[in-house]
Amino acid sequence: MRGEKTKDDFQAVDDVSFTVEQGESIGLMGLNGSGKSTLLTLINGTMKPDEGRVLTRGRIAGLIATSAGFHPQLSGRENVFLNAAVFGLTEEETKDRFDDIAEFANIGKHMESAVGNYSSGMSSRLGFAIAINVDCDIFLADELLAVGDRPFKRKCIEKMEEVRDSGRTLFYVSHAAGSVRKMCNRVLILEEGRLVFDGDVDEGIEYLQYDSDGDDDEREDEELGADI
């Protein structure tokens, strides 16, 4: 009533346009707040753009947020079936893959506990274990290695390599130059919601000047399971 401003409009992703061919491995990079996670949710279909359109083909799976799609009051086992159904798996398909999911997640007796009591690492383990066992055409991974111990990170990298080598399209969000080099053949860089680079991996990393950051190099080694 006093004419004061009550809200701000913020374009998390602004005028971004690109085309990805089947089987490409895309490293999505940029500083925190640049719009990477928002872009993945648009590709995933969780969010709809206010303008423009996102065209995808085939089934999409992946991990774009720890605990995404989990019901906190249900057990890990129950959430496996719930989350798998969201990805389009039937109950029988989930039963067939349950042992593989449980083995990869490796959370033991906690599979029967409520997910609301899980640590972020346990939720990340279970979420990735479900997503990686879904037959998909596009796999999205939003900094999935940011949480978890070193052996789990190594397992994730190995599984991601299997996804890439299978001919599926991969979107991989990471701040670690080493793992992007290992996983991807193309880099997209966002700055304040705008696409500022689309091209060669090494050129993209040089654009971001990530190679000059010693702390980042150490994090890359840990993510890749290198002996240090």
Phi, psi and chi 1 to 4 in degrees:
 res  aa     phi    psi   chi1   chi2   chi3   chi4
   1 MET       -  -30.2  -67.9  177.4   64.9      -
   2 ARG   -85.5    1.9  -67.4 -167.4  -63.5  -92.1
   3 GLY    78.5   14.5      -      -      -      -
   4 GLU   -81.1  151.3  -64.8  178.0   -3.2      -
   5 LYS   -71.2  127.5 -169.1  174.9 -177.2  178.9
   6 THR  -110.6  -10.3   58.4      -      -      -
   7 LYS  -156.0  160.8   67.4  175.3 -176.7  178.0
   8 ASP  -119.5  144.1  -71.5  -45.1      -      -
   9 ASP   -94.0  131.3  -69.9  -30.0      -      -
  10 PHE  -133.4  122.0  172.4   70.8      -      -
  11 GLN   -90.8  101.5  -63.5  -70.2  -18.9      -
  12 ALA   -67.0  -35.9      -      -      -      -
  13 VAL  -130.8  122.3  176.6      -      -      -
  14 ASP  -128.2  113.0 -172.5   10.2      -      -
  15 ASP    56.3   47.3 -164.9   27.9      -      -
  16 VAL   -97.6  129.7  171.3      -      -      -
  17 SER  -142.3  130.0  179.4      -      -      -
  18 PHE  -163.3  162.1   59.4   88.8      -      -
  19 THR  -125.5  136.7  -60.1      -      -      -
  20 VAL  -120.8  130.0  175.5      -      -      -
  21 GLU   -84.7  154.6  -60.5  -64.4  -28.1      -
  22 GLN   -58.0  134.1 -179.5  177.3  -22.3      -
  23 GLY    90.2   -4.3      -      -      -      -
  24 GLU   -74.4  149.5  -78.2 -165.7  -83.7      -
  25 SER  -113.6  109.5  -60.4      -      -      -
  26 ILE  -104.4  122.8  -53.0  -61.5      -      -
  27 GLY   -90.6  119.6      -      -      -      -
  28 LEU  -102.3  113.8 -169.5   53.3      -      -
  29 MET  -127.4  165.3  -55.0 -176.6   75.7      -
  30 GLY   150.3  164.7      -      -      -      -
  31 LEU   -68.7  163.2  -59.8  178.3      -      -
  32 ASN   -57.8  134.3  -69.4  -25.2      -      -
  33 GLY    87.6    7.0      -      -      -      -
  34 SER   -81.9  -13.5   61.0      -      -      -
  35 GLY   111.1    9.8      -      -      -      -
  36 LYS   -63.5  -50.4  -56.5 -175.5  -59.4  -63.2
  37 SER   -66.2  -36.9  -64.0      -      -      -
  38 THR   -62.7  -42.3  -59.4      -      -      -
  39 LEU   -61.3  -40.7 -179.0   57.5      -      -
  40 LEU   -64.6  -39.2  -79.5 -162.7      -      -
  41 THR   -67.0  -29.5   59.0      -      -      -
  42 LEU   -69.9  -42.9  -69.1  170.4      -      -
  43 ILE   -64.1  -39.5  -64.7  171.3      -      -
  44 ASN   -69.7  -21.8 -169.9   43.9      -      -
  45 GLY    91.0    1.5      -      -      -      -
  46 THR   -66.1  -34.3  -53.1      -      -      -
  47 MET  -120.9  152.9  -65.3  172.5   57.8      -
  48 LYS  -111.2  139.4  -60.9  -64.0 -177.5 -177.1
  49 PRO   -70.4  146.4   25.9  -33.9      -      -
  50 ASP   -69.2  -32.7  -62.8  -44.2      -      -
  51 GLU  -137.6  155.8  -63.1  179.0   -3.1      -
  52 GLY    78.1 -166.0      -      -      -      -
  53 ARG  -152.2  156.1   57.6 -179.1 -178.8  169.7
  54 VAL  -119.7  119.1  179.3      -      -      -
  55 LEU  -108.0  122.3  -60.2  178.3      -      -
  56 THR  -130.0  160.3   59.9      -      -      -
  57 ARG  -132.3  129.6 -177.5  177.4   61.5 -157.8
  58 GLY    94.3 -177.7      -      -      -      -
  59 ARG   -81.0  138.4  177.8 -176.1  -77.8  173.6
  60 ILE  -112.3  133.3  -58.6  173.9      -      -
  61 ALA  -139.7  171.6      -      -      -      -
  62 GLY   143.6 -173.4      -      -      -      -
  63 LEU  -125.1  107.0 -174.4   63.8      -      -
  64 ILE  -109.0   -3.8   58.9  175.8      -      -
  65 ALA  -167.0  137.4      -      -      -      -
  66 THR   -60.3  130.9  -59.4      -      -      -
  67 SER    73.1    6.0  -60.9      -      -      -
  68 ALA   -61.9  128.6      -      -      -      -
  69 GLY    84.8   -0.3      -      -      -      -
  70 PHE   -91.6  144.0  -72.8  162.1      -      -
  71 HIS   -98.3  118.6 -168.4  -62.5      -      -
  72 PRO   -62.2  -23.8   22.1  -33.2      -      -
  73 GLN   -91.0   -7.7  -64.9  178.9   -8.8      -
  74 LEU   -93.7  155.1  -62.9 -179.2      -      -
  75 SER   -72.2  168.0   68.8      -      -      -
  76 GLY   -58.7  -43.5      -      -      -      -
  77 ARG   -58.6  -47.2  178.9 -177.5  -64.0  -86.4
  78 GLU   -65.2  -36.4  -67.8  166.6  -33.0      -
  79 ASN   -71.2  -26.6  -91.0  -68.0      -      -
  80 VAL   -59.2  -47.8  167.0      -      -      -
  81 PHE   -68.8  -37.9  -75.8   88.0      -      -
  82 LEU   -65.7  -48.8  174.0   63.0      -      -
  83 ASN   -67.5  -39.9 -152.5  -98.3      -      -
  84 ALA   -63.4  -36.4      -      -      -      -
  85 ALA   -64.2  -36.4      -      -      -      -
  86 VAL   -61.5  -37.0  171.7      -      -      -
  87 PHE   -76.5   -8.0  -74.9  129.6      -      -
  88 GLY   101.8    8.5      -      -      -      -
  89 LEU   -81.5  143.6  -65.0 -174.8      -      -
  90 THR   -79.0  167.3   66.1      -      -      -
  91 GLU   -60.7  -40.0 -175.7  176.2   -1.4      -
  92 GLU   -66.2  -40.5  -72.8  -58.3  -42.9      -
  93 GLU   -62.7  -41.1  -72.9  175.7  -37.2      -
  94 THR   -66.1  -41.1  -54.2      -      -      -
  95 LYS   -59.0  -41.7  -73.0  179.7  179.0  178.2
  96 ASP   -64.4  -29.5  -69.2  -19.4      -      -
  97 ARG  -103.0   -2.7  -56.4  175.3 -164.2 -155.4
  98 PHE   -59.2  -44.1 -176.9   83.5      -      -
  99 ASP   -61.2  -40.0  -71.0  -16.0      -      -
 100 ASP   -65.8  -39.9  -68.7  -25.2      -      -
 101 ILE   -63.5  -47.4  -66.7  171.3      -      -
 102 ALA   -63.6  -39.3      -      -      -      -
 103 GLU   -66.1  -41.2 -179.8 -179.3   -1.0      -
 104 PHE   -69.7  -43.3 -169.5   92.8      -      -
 105 ALA   -64.0  -38.5      -      -      -      -
 106 ASN    53.0   50.4 -167.6   27.0      -      -
 107 ILE  -108.6    7.3   57.9  175.7      -      -
 108 GLY    58.1 -134.1      -      -      -      -
 109 LYS   -64.5  -16.6   63.8 -178.4 -179.2 -179.3
 110 HIS   -69.2  -11.2  -62.0  -68.3      -      -
 111 MET   -59.6  -24.7 -174.1   65.5   79.6      -
 112 GLU   -96.0    2.2  -50.3  -56.4  -29.7      -
 113 SER   -95.9  159.1  -58.1      -      -      -
 114 ALA   -64.7  134.9      -      -      -      -
 115 VAL   -63.6  -26.0  166.0      -      -      -
 116 GLY   -61.7  -18.1      -      -      -      -
 117 ASN   -95.8    1.7  -63.2  -35.5      -      -
 118 TYR   -75.1  152.0  -76.4   12.7      -      -
 119 SER   -76.1  167.4   66.6      -      -      -
 120 SER   -62.5  -34.5   57.5      -      -      -
 121 GLY   -65.2  -42.2      -      -      -      -
 122 MET   -66.1  -40.6  -68.9  167.9   62.7      -
 123 SER   -63.6  -40.6  -64.4      -      -      -
 124 SER   -64.1  -41.4  179.7      -      -      -
 125 ARG   -58.4  -50.0  -77.7  173.7  174.0  -91.0
 126 LEU   -67.6  -42.4 -173.2   58.2      -      -
 127 GLY   -61.4  -44.7      -      -      -      -
 128 PHE   -68.8  -38.4 -175.3   79.2      -      -
 129 ALA   -60.2  -39.0      -      -      -      -
 130 ILE   -68.9  -50.0  -61.8  168.2      -      -
 131 ALA   -61.5  -39.8      -      -      -      -
 132 ILE   -72.8  -16.4 -155.3   66.2      -      -
 133 ASN   -97.0   11.3  -81.4  -77.5      -      -
 134 VAL   -97.1  130.9  173.5      -      -      -
 135 ASP   -72.9  114.1  -65.4  -32.2      -      -
 136 CYS  -137.2  167.4   64.3      -      -      -
 137 ASP  -102.1  -27.7  -58.2  -75.5      -      -
 138 ILE  -129.8  127.1  -57.1  171.6      -      -
 139 PHE  -116.1  128.5 -168.8   87.2      -      -
 140 LEU  -111.1  132.0  -48.2  177.1      -      -
 141 ALA  -135.5  108.9      -      -      -      -
 142 ASP  -101.6   94.1 -173.1   -1.7      -      -
 143 GLU    47.5   43.0  -62.3 -178.0  -64.9      -
 144 LEU   -66.2  -18.1   56.9   93.4      -      -
 145 LEU   -89.6    2.3  -60.7  178.2      -      -
 146 ALA   -70.3  -22.1      -      -      -      -
 147 VAL  -122.7  136.0  179.8      -      -      -
 148 GLY   127.5  158.3      -      -      -      -
 149 ASP   -82.7  173.9   52.0   39.0      -      -
 150 ARG   -62.3  -45.5 -172.2  166.8  172.7  174.2
 151 PRO   -60.0  -37.1  -24.9   35.6      -      -
 152 PHE   -67.8  -39.5  179.8   67.8      -      -
 153 LYS   -61.0  -40.0  -68.6  176.5 -179.1  179.1
 154 ARG   -62.9  -42.8 -173.8 -178.1  -61.8  113.4
 155 LYS   -63.0  -39.5  -75.4 -156.7  -56.6 -177.7
 156 CYS   -62.0  -45.8  -72.9      -      -      -
 157 ILE   -60.4  -43.7  -75.4  -69.4      -      -
 158 GLU   -61.4  -42.7  -68.7  172.0   -6.1      -
 159 LYS   -66.9  -38.6  -81.6  -67.5 -173.3 -179.9
 160 MET   -63.9  -36.8  -65.7  -76.4  -73.1      -
 161 GLU   -64.4  -37.4  -70.9  175.5  -30.0      -
 162 GLU   -63.7  -42.0  -69.2  179.8   17.0      -
 163 VAL   -60.4  -48.4  169.0      -      -      -
 164 ARG   -61.4  -46.0  179.1 -162.8   61.1 -163.9
 165 ASP   -72.9  -15.4  -64.0  -18.9      -      -
 166 SER   -79.3   -6.5   70.0      -      -      -
 167 GLY    93.1    4.0      -      -      -      -
 168 ARG   -78.8  154.7  -75.1  177.3  -82.8 -179.2
 169 THR   -80.2  135.5  -57.6      -      -      -
 170 LEU  -125.5  130.4  170.6   68.6      -      -
 171 PHE  -113.3  122.3  -80.3   86.6      -      -
 172 TYR  -128.0  112.1  177.6   45.7      -      -
 173 VAL   -92.3  125.3  174.4      -      -      -
 174 SER  -161.3  149.1  177.6      -      -      -
 175 HIS   -92.2   -6.6  -70.4  -72.8      -      -
 176 ALA   -89.6  112.9      -      -      -      -
 177 ALA   -61.7  -38.2      -      -      -      -
 178 GLY   -62.8  -45.0      -      -      -      -
 179 SER   -71.7  -32.5   59.9      -      -      -
 180 VAL   -65.7  -41.5  172.4      -      -      -
 181 ARG   -59.8  -40.0  -80.5 -163.5 -178.2   98.8
 182 LYS   -71.3  -35.7 -175.1  178.7  180.0   68.7
 183 MET   -97.6  -25.8  -62.9  -59.0  -52.2      -
 184 CYS  -119.8  155.4  -55.4      -      -      -
 185 ASN  -116.2    6.4   54.3   34.3      -      -
 186 ARG  -158.9  147.1  176.9 -179.8  167.3 -168.4
 187 VAL  -126.0  134.9  161.4      -      -      -
 188 LEU  -111.8  133.1  -56.2  178.3      -      -
 189 ILE  -120.3  129.1  -63.0  176.6      -      -
 190 LEU  -107.7  142.4  -65.0  178.6      -      -
 191 GLU  -134.7  117.1  -74.6 -176.5    4.0      -
 192 GLU    51.3   42.6  -62.9 -178.5   -7.3      -
 193 GLY    84.5   -2.7      -      -      -      -
 194 ARG  -110.9  145.6  -70.9 -176.1  170.9  -90.4
 195 LEU   -80.3  117.1 -177.0   63.7      -      -
 196 VAL  -112.6  -11.1  -64.3      -      -      -
 197 PHE  -152.4  138.9 -179.3   90.1      -      -
 198 ASP  -147.8  105.5  178.8   -4.0      -      -
 199 GLY   171.6 -144.1      -      -      -      -
 200 ASP   -60.9  142.6  178.4   73.9      -      -
 201 VAL   -62.2  -51.1  172.8      -      -      -
 202 ASP   -62.8  -38.7  -72.8  -29.7      -      -
 203 GLU   -66.3  -37.8  -68.4  179.6    8.8      -
 204 GLY   -65.2  -42.7      -      -      -      -
 205 ILE   -65.5  -37.5  -69.1  169.9      -      -
 206 GLU   -65.9  -37.6 -176.9  177.8   -6.1      -
 207 TYR   -59.0  -41.0  178.7   93.2      -      -
 208 LEU   -80.8  -12.8  -74.5  169.0      -      -
 209 GLN    59.9   34.1  -61.2 -178.6  -22.7      -
 210 TYR   -72.5  -28.3  -85.2    5.6      -      -
 211 ASP   -67.3  -17.2  -83.9  -19.0      -      -
 212 SER   -85.0   -2.5   63.0      -      -      -
 213 ASP   -98.6  106.1 -169.6  -19.1      -      -
 214 GLY   -62.7  -37.1      -      -      -      -
 215 ASP   -63.7  -36.0  -68.6  -23.4      -      -
 216 ASP   -67.0  -37.7 -176.0   64.4      -      -
 217 ASP   -61.4  -40.4  -69.6  -21.5      -      -
 218 GLU   -64.9  -40.1 -177.0  177.7  -11.9      -
 219 ARG   -65.7  -37.8 -177.0  168.9   61.3 -106.1
 220 GLU   -60.2  -46.0  -67.3  163.6   16.3      -
 221 ASP   -59.4  -41.4  -71.2  -22.3      -      -
 222 GLU   -66.1  -42.3 -177.0  178.9    0.2      -
 223 GLU   -63.4  -36.4  -72.9 -167.9  -13.7      -
 224 LEU   -85.0   -1.9  -67.5  169.7      -      -
 225 GLY    73.6   25.8      -      -      -      -
 226 ALA   -71.1  155.5      -      -      -      -
 227 ASP   -80.7  116.8  -68.3  -33.3      -      -
 228 ILE  -132.4      -   53.7  176.3      -      -
